[in-house]
Amino acid sequence: MCKNDVLQFELEQAFQAVAQEQGETAVPAIRSIILTNLDQGRIETWLGTDARRTAPAYVRLVAQKYTQYKGYLYQIQVEKTLEVWEALYATLQKWAYNYLLRKSFYRNPATSQLATTYATEAAMVLLAARFPYDRNFEPWAHVLLINICRREMRRSNKASQIPDEKLVELNDELFRTSNPSAFRNQGSQELRYALVDAIESLSQETWQQVLLLRYFHNLSPADIAEMTGKTPSAIYNLHFKAMAALREVWHEKGYNYDRGSVQP
């Protein structure tokens, strides 16, 4: 019997145990959840290499979480209960705001508004999202919110148009080149995506923020200082260190400009 057959057999045995404990009516929903989780690789991930984790234990976990959260998910996704949603939305806003603060955003109304935008997007996703019932709801919803924040920030950065003079300036900073038209001739989306990828791979989030605000959002060091609550001298220092790190990452990734495109 192969590994997958053994797993299927163990799951079926566990379903029978659930039927005995909770009744036959509980099994179809739990079976559907678990088989979908199996298709998505969640069960294998949960089992991992820990011998103490077994398929029957996973079924018991899902059965427990299903009993715990099915009513709550029904209120969120079907009934759309106002009181439940108000509490959840406030939590999403708090998570988004704290995430932005960790990304070195300043405590101001603009950051609060951005957090509200991300929380709204997360709320729309949660209305139809599939909960796997193999973990608590809040950590799962938190991961969903953070992924949306990252996606939206990345989308915003890639959509930003780098002014020509900023492209030339960034070119000079990266390559110390005597050919300032190099980036001007590379004003494609490929270049923008490559730059965002390189910047987002920097180890310090403050470096990422300074470069994105400087080159993608066309803010001066003084503007960045005011936005982040730092001194102008601190911004200049961060910019210097960020450019040194970006130059190293850029060359490590092997980007070049052959034939008018960015090719790693």
N, C-alpha and C positions, 0 to 999 in steps of 0.2 A: 504494500500500500504506500503510495507516494505521500509526500509531506502535505500537499493540498488536500488529498483524500482524508488523511488523518484529521486535519483541521476541520473539514466539513463534517466528519463523523462526530468530533468533539462538540461542535456547535449544535448539531442536532440533539445530542444527548443533553446539552445544557438547555435547549429550548424545552425539552420534556420536563426538566427540573423546574423551569419557570412556570410551566403549565400547572404543575402540582402545587407550587407555592402561591401563585397569583391567579390561577384559573386559565382555562383555554382561551378566553377572550383577550387576554393580554399578549398572547404569543404572536399573532399576525403583525402587529405594529412593531414589536421588538425585533422580530425576524427581518422585517423589511429594513429597519434601521441598520441592523448588523450586517446584512448582506450588501447593502450599499457601502457601508464602511469598509467591508472586505474588498469590494471592487476598487475603492479609492486608496487602498493600501494602509488604512488607519489601523487595522488590527495587527498587521505585521509590525508596524512602527511601535505600537503599544507593547506588543510581546517582546520585541527587541531580542536581547541575549540574556535576559533575566529569567532563569529557570523557574522562579517563583511565580511568574506571570503565565497564566494558562488561558486557553480559550474559554473554559467554563467560567473562570474569574472575570473575563471580559464581558461575557453575557450577563453575569450577575451585576457588574458595574453599570452596563447600559440599562438593565432593567431597573436598577435603583435610581439612576438619573432620570429615566423616563417617568417614573412615578413622581419624582421630585419636581420636575420642570414642565411636564406636559401641560398643566393648567396655566402656568406662566406664559409659555409659548403661545398657547391658544389666546390668551388675553392680548399678547403683543401682535400676533399676525392675523388673527381672525376677528376677534371682537374689537381690537384696537382701543382698549380701555384707556380713557383719558388719564386717569390717575397713575396708572402703570407707566404710560408713555411719558408723562411729565417727569417722573422720577428717573426713568431710563435716559431720557434726553438730557437732563441735567448732568447725569453721570458721564454721558458721552462728551458733553461740552467741557467738563472738568478734565477728563482724560486728554482731550485734544489740546486744551490750553496748557496743561502740564507738559505735554509732548513738545509743544512749540517753545516753551520756556527752556526745556532741556536742549533744544536746538539753538539756544542763545537769542531767541526773540525777546524783545523788551516787553515789560509789563505795561501795556497801554491799550486803548480802545481798539486800535487796528488789529492787535494780536487777538483780542477777545472776539472781534468780528470774524477773523479767519478761523478761529476755533469753532465758532458757531456754524460757519460754512461747512467745515469738515464733519462736524457732528450731524448736521442735516443730511449730508451725503451718506454717512454711516447708518443713520436711521432709515433712509430709503432702502439701503441694502438689507438691513435687518428685517424689513417687512417680508421679504421673500427668501431670506437665507435659510439654508438647511442646517439645523443644529444636530451634531452627531451623537449627542447624549453620552459621550464617553469622558466628559470633563465637566467642571462647573461652568455655569453660564457666563459669569462675569469675566473670568480669564479669557474665555473664547471670544466674547464680544470686545474685550479690550484689544486682543490681537487683530480682530477685524477692523477696529477703528484705527489702530496704528498703521496697518497696511494701507488703508484709504488715505491717511495723512501723507504717507510716503509717496503713494501713487500720484496724488494731486499736486504735491510739491514738485515732484519730478516732472509732471506734465506741464506745470507752470514754468519751470525753469527751461524746459526744452522749447516751449512756445515763445519764450521771450526772444525778442529780436536784438541781437548785439549790434549796437551802432558801429558803423565802419571804423570810426576813430578808436573805438574800444577794441575791435578786432586787431587793428594795427598795434595798439598799445600792448595787448595781450601777446601778440606775436613777438614784439620786441622783448617782453619780459621772459617769454619761454625760451627763445632761441638766441637772443642778443644778436639778431641778424642785421645785416646791412641792406636787406631787401624788404622794406616795410610793406610792399604791395603783396607779399605772399599770402597773408590771410585775407586781404581784400579780394583776391581772386578765388578764395575758397569759401565764399559766403553761402555755403549750402547747409541744408539741414543735417547732413552727415557730420559736418564739422561741429555743429552745435551739440549734437548727440554725443560725439566723441569727447567734447570738452566737459559736458555734464557728467559723463561716465568717469572721466579722469578726476574731476573735482570731487565727486561723491565717494571716490575711493580713498580720499585723504583720511588719515587717522584721527585728525582733530575736527570736531564739528564746527568749532569757531573758525577754522581755516576755510571750511566749505562755505560757511555763511558769508564771510567777508568777500570771497571771490565771486560768489553768485550775485551778491548785491552790487558789487563794483562793476562787473563786466556784463551781467545779464539784465540787471535792472537799472544800470546807468546812474548809480548813486555815487556821490563824492565821498571821500573819507570822512568829511565833516558830517554829511548826512547819515552815514553808517554809524558814526560815533553817537549821534543824537538818537538814532533808532534803537541801538543796542545798549545805551546807557554807559558806554565806555568813553575814555578820553580819546581825542584825535591821535595822540602819540601812541596809545595802545593799539589803535586801528592800523597805523602805519607799521608797527612792529608785527602785528598779526599778518598783515599783507605781505611783508617781507618773508616771513617764515612760511606762509602758505604758498608763495610763488616758488620758493626753493623746493618745497615738498612736491608741488605740482610738476615742476620741471623734471624731477626724478621719476615720478609716476608716469609722466608722459613718455619718457624715453624707455622706461621699463616695459610699457605696453607696446612699444614699437610702432607708434603711429608715424605715418609718413604722408606725403602729399603727391605721390606719383599720379600722373594722368588726371590731375585735377580732382582728386577725391581723397578722403581720409581712409586709410587702409591699415588696420592693425595687423 
